[in-house]
Amino acid sequence: MLRPKLPPPPTLPTTAVVPQQTQAPVPSPGRSLTPYAGAVVAVVVVGVVLTALLAAVAVTAISVAIAAVVLRSLVKDAHQR
């Protein structure tokens, strides 16, 4: 009785849609990535050296702390006798 009337479904286009293919840009032959290779190697070497120095400082600090605890206990025992 009181049914709403729906619009007719849209018709699809009959022409085939061909997707466009995009290609990555080809680098020009006169330009290479070798200037950047030196900078990358330098950054990696500096990072490795800084990491090794940080590890050496950490190991030294731990060994000094252990030596201080041992010396403190030795001096404490010598005063008690």
N, C-alpha and C positions, 0 to 999 in steps of 0.2 A: 504494500500500500504506500507507505512513505519511504521508499527505498531511494537513496541518493544515486544519481547517475554518475558513473565514473567516465572520465574522458578516455577516448580510445588510446591504446598504447602507441608510443611513437614508432614510426617505421625506421628501420636502419637504412643507412645509405647503401646503395647498390654498388658503388665504386669501391674498389679495394684500396685500402690505405697502406702504403708501403712505408715502413719505418726508415728514417734516415740513419745511415751508418756514419758514425764519427770515428775518425782515426786519430791516434795520438800524433802530436806534431813531431816531425822528423827533425832532429838537430842539424844545424848547418854543418857542412864538412869542415869548415875552417875553425870551429869552436870545439874544444875538447874539455874534459873534466880534470885533466892532469894538474892544473894550478891548484885545484882544491884538494887534491890527494896529499900534497905536502902539508897543508894546514891541518887536515884531519889526522895525519900521522903525528904532527907536533902536539896536537891537543891530547891524543891518546897517550903519548910518551909523558907529557907533563902530568897527566892524571895518574899514571902508574907511579911516577916518581913521588908525587905528593902523597899518595896512598901508602907507599913504602915508608916514607918519612913519618907519617902519622902512626903507623904500626910500630916503628922503632921507638918513638917517644912514649907510646903506651906501654911497651914492654919495659922500657927503662924506668918509668914511673912505678910500675908494679914491683919491679925488683928493688928499687930504693925503698918503697914502703915496707916490703918484707924484711929488708935489712934493718930498717929502723925499729920494727917490732922486735926482732931478735936482739938487737943491741939494748933496747930498753929493758927487755926481760933479763938480760945478763947483768946490766948495771943494777937493776932492782934486787936481784939475788945477791950481788956482792955487798950491797949496803945492809942487807938483813943479817949477814953473818957476823 
